[in-house]
Amino acid sequence: MHRRLGDKGSRRQLVKNAYSFISSTKTLQSVWNDRRKQLLGACFGPDRVTGRSFEKALNTSIERVRLDLLGDYKPRGLLAFAKPKNGGGNRVICVPTVADRIVQFGILEQLRPRLKRCGLDNPVSFGLARGRQRSVIGARQVACDARDKHPYVYKTDIHKFFDSVTRDVLQNSVEKVVAQRTLRPILAKFLKSEIEDGVEPGWKKIIADAGINPGVVTCSPFSGR
């Protein structure tokens, strides 16, 4: 039903059906099967439901997600973990629930055909692009090959990138890049996700000291990372 066909009418139908596609039992089950190992090994979210707990009542759990998507779906908040940095301070990792991660993976599959066009699927992309060579091991191999081939390698990063991107900028980008209009509202809801709870005592001060301001910047709540 969702094959990429050539005529304009078929493309409009694909866009129209994007949300209903990810809301189907078949899609949610397929996402679980595809990402099962990753979800079982990942940390729980603010609801403290682990991947193994989710799997124990898998049919019921997936049906609950489906019904939520068919109703007024709203992602849960995020669970904050503080990871001390070598140079001082903490790196705050924000974790969604297993259910929200499944929805995110479903959305990603709908967006994947446009990743190359947007420049997100490229030879040095190891986050969203598919393939065994795009794993952590693959990234390490590319780095080692560059080191062996060249006399020097320039390494750089954008300091606290996700802690400084305002939500209106991201929302505007979503409106421009995401062709599937039915996915834009749910993406907007994910962009508005806030930290709901934390693991460490004094977690509110920890996230404030890390420069995460509720309502202003994104907390990177996406599971493709």
N, C-alpha and C positions, 0 to 999 in steps of 0.2 A: 504493500500500500504506500510505502514511503520511499520507493525507488526514485532516484533523480532522473526525471524524464525531460525531454527536450522542449515541449511546448510550454507557453506561458501559463496556460490554465493549470497544468500539472504542477508547475512551480508554485503557483498561488495556493494550490491545495496542500502542498507540502508544508508551506509556511503556516497555513490555517490549522493544520493538524499536529503541529509540533508539540504543543502542551498535552493534548489528548494522548499522543503517542507515549510520552514519558509517564502518563498517569495510568497506563494499562498494567494489569497484573503480569502479562507476558513480558513487558519491558522491565518492570521492577524485578521480576524473577531472573531475567537474563542478566541484569546488572549485578545482582547478588552472586550468581554463578560465576560471572566474569571477574568480579572483584573479591570473591569470598576470602581468599588467602590474605589479601591486604586488610580487609575489614576485621577478620578474626585476630590479626596481629596488631591492629591499631588500638590506641587508647580509647577509653570511653569518653563520652561528652558530659555535659552538665546534668543529664538525667541518670548518669552512672550505669547506663545499660551497655554492656560489653557486646562485642560481636558474637561471642558464644551464647550469651543470654538471648540475643536477638534470634539466633539460629535455632535455639531450643523450641521456639514456637514460631517457626519461620513463616508458615502460611498465614497465621494470625497476624504476625508482625507486618508482613507485606500488605495484607488486606487493610490494616490500619493506616499504613502510609498512603495506599491508594485512595481510601475514603477521605483522608485529610486533603489530598491533592484535588479531589473532586469538590471539596467544600471550600472554606476560606482558609487555605493553607498559609501557615506562617511558620517560618523556621524558628526553632528554639534558639536561645542565646548560646554563648560559647563558654567553654571551660578554659581558664587560663593556667598555664604552667610557666614557671619561671626557671629559666636555664642560665645559671651564672656564666658570664663571659670571662675570658682570661684577663682582659684588660679592665675588669670591674663592671658593675652594673649587671643587668639581666636581659636576656633575650626572652621575650614573652611569646609563647606559642599558644594560639587559640584553637581549640578543638571543638568541632560541631558534634552532634549526636550521630549515631550510626544511621538512623533513619534519614537525617538530613544529608548525610554523605551519599547515600544511595540516590537520593533525588539529584544531588549535584552531579554524580557520575552519569545519570540519565540525561541531564541537560548537556553535559560535555559531549556525549555521543551525538546529540543533535547539532552541536556547534562544530564538531570535528571537521566536517567537509570544508569549512571556511578557514581553518587554522593556517593553511599554507598561504592563502590569499592575504591574510592579515599579518603574515610574517612570524606567527607564533610556532609554526612547524617548519623548522629550518635545520641545517646540518649540526648545529650546536645546541639544539633544544633538547633538554633531558627531563622536562617536567610534564608536558602535555602530549608530546608526540609518542606514537605507539612503536613497539618493536623492542626486541631483547637488547639491541645495540643502544637503545635510549635509556638504559638502566643506570644505576649508580656506577656499576662496573664499567659500563660503556663510557660514561663521562670521565672516569679515572683513566681509561685507556687513551682517550683523546688527549687528555692533559699530558700523559706520559709520552705519547707520540710527538706532541708539540715540543716537549722539553728535549727529546732526543734529536729532533730534526733541526731546531733553531738554537742559536747561541744564547738567547734569552727569551723569556715569555713575560709579557706585561699582564699583571693581574689587577683588576679593579672592581669596585662595587659601588653602589649608590648607598650612602649612609642612611640607614633607617628609611628605606624607600617606602615600604608599605605603611609606615607610621606617619608619612607626610603627604599621602595622596588624599585629597579631599573627595568626599562622596559625590559632590555635584560634578566634578571632573569625570569620575568613573561612570556616573549615570549618563552623562552626555556621550561618552564613548560607546556605551552599550546601545544607546539609541541610534548611533551612526553605523555601528559595525554589525549588530545582530539583526539579520534579515527576518528571522522568525518573530513576528510581532507578538505572538502569544507567549513567548518566553520572556519578554522584557519585564512584565510585572513581577514575575517570580525572581528574576535576577535582581530587580530593585529591592525586593524584600531581603535577599541574602546580603546585599550591599549595606543594608541598614542594621545588620545583626550587631548586637552589643555583647560585651562580656557579661555573663550572667553569674558566674561563680568562679572561684579560684581554688587551687589545691593547697597552696602555701598559706600559713597564717599571715594576716596583714596583706593579702593579695591586692586589695584596692590601692594601697600605697605603692605597692610594687609596680602596678601597671601605670599609675600616675607618674612615678619616677622614670618609667621607661618612655614617657612622652605620648602615651595613648590617651586621647581625649574623647570620651563618649560623645557621639553625635557629630563629630567633626571629621575624623579620619577613619579609613577602613581598618578592620582588625584581621584582614586576610583569612576569612572563614571558609576558604575553598579547599576542597579535598584532593585536588589534583597535585598537591604538593608533596 
